[in-house]
Amino acid sequence: MKIKVKVVPHSSKDEVVRSGDEYTVRVKAMPREGEANEAVIKLIAAHHKVNKASVRITSGLTGRNKIIEIKTG
């Protein structure tokens, strides 16, 4: 399954908000050295109840808008 995600780094709290087919993920982590991306992967995995290895950023690695692939089952 692939989802569209908008990331808001350096937020006051970590949270995942779904709006239709898109997700907004707010993370406390700063967007440097992959810290925010790791936080996004961790939050999306927890939200979908899969392990972190099942979540992969396929597009938008350095931007705020990302496509994330989640392997289920």
C-alpha positions in Angstrom: 0.0 0.0 0.0 1.3 3.5 -0.8 0.2 6.6 1.0 0.9 10.4 0.5 2.4 12.1 3.5 3.1 15.7 4.3 5.7 16.1 7.0 5.9 18.9 9.5 9.3 18.7 11.2 10.3 20.4 14.5 6.7 20.3 15.7 5.6 20.6 19.4 4.4 16.9 19.4 4.5 13.7 17.4 1.3 12.8 15.7 -0.3 11.3 12.6 -3.5 12.9 11.2 -5.4 11.4 8.3 -7.4 13.6 6.0 -9.0 11.6 3.2 -6.3 9.7 1.3 -3.4 11.9 2.6 -1.7 12.0 6.0 0.0 14.8 7.9 2.7 13.7 10.2 4.1 16.1 12.7 7.4 15.1 14.3 9.5 16.8 17.0 12.7 15.8 15.1 14.7 18.3 13.1 15.1 17.7 9.3 18.8 16.9 9.4 20.8 13.7 9.0 17.6 11.7 8.4 16.2 12.3 12.0 12.8 13.5 10.8 12.5 10.7 8.2 13.3 8.1 10.9 10.6 9.7 13.2 8.1 9.6 10.3 8.8 5.9 9.6 8.4 5.1 13.3 5.1 7.0 13.6 3.6 5.5 10.4 4.6 2.0 11.5 2.9 2.5 14.9 -0.2 4.0 13.3 -0.6 1.1 10.9 0.5 -1.5 13.5 3.4 -2.9 11.4 7.1 -3.1 12.2 9.5 -0.3 11.0 11.0 -2.6 8.5 7.7 -2.7 6.6 7.7 1.0 6.0 9.8 2.6 3.3 10.0 6.2 1.9 9.8 5.7 -1.9 9.7 9.4 -2.9 10.5 12.7 -1.4 13.4 11.7 0.9 14.6 15.3 1.2 11.2 17.1 0.9 8.2 17.6 3.1 5.8 15.7 0.7 6.6 12.0 0.6 5.2 8.8 -0.8 5.5 6.0 1.7 5.1 2.3 0.9 3.8 0.0 3.7 4.1 -3.8 3.3 1.3 -5.6 5.1 0.6 -9.2 5.7 
